[in-house]
Amino acid sequence: MQDDIDWVRVLLSWWPFIVMIIAWIVVMRVSRQRTASGATMIELYEQQIAETRRTNATLERIAGALEAQTPLGVRSHR
């Protein structure tokens, strides 16, 4: 009878760790799931970051061209 009580105590003391491990497994499975296009969520985020970088580079080139067009003695209203 005492052995049964000891096992219950052990299980009760370890339940938070078991729940965290199960939650980690679920999160890993969800993050590896594929979207309708076949790409994982991580791949989609990487594509979004690459697109944002390309957009930023384009905007920097446009800003540089606009600054080059303004006369040197005239400052913009910033």
Secondary structure as the mmCIF struct_conf table of DSSP 4:
data_model
#
loop_
_struct_conf.conf_type_id
_struct_conf.id
_struct_conf.beg_label_comp_id
_struct_conf.beg_label_asym_id
_struct_conf.beg_label_seq_id
_struct_conf.end_label_comp_id
_struct_conf.end_label_asym_id
_struct_conf.end_label_seq_id
HELX_RH_AL_P HELX_RH_AL_P1 GLN A 2 ARG A 32
STRN STRN1 ARG A 34 ARG A 34
TURN_TY1_P TURN_TY1_P1 ALA A 36 SER A 37
BEND BEND1 GLY A 38 GLY A 38
STRN STRN2 THR A 40 THR A 40
HELX_RH_AL_P HELX_RH_AL_P2 MET A 41 GLN A 69
BEND BEND2 THR A 70 THR A 70
TURN_TY1_P TURN_TY1_P2 LEU A 72 GLY A 73
#
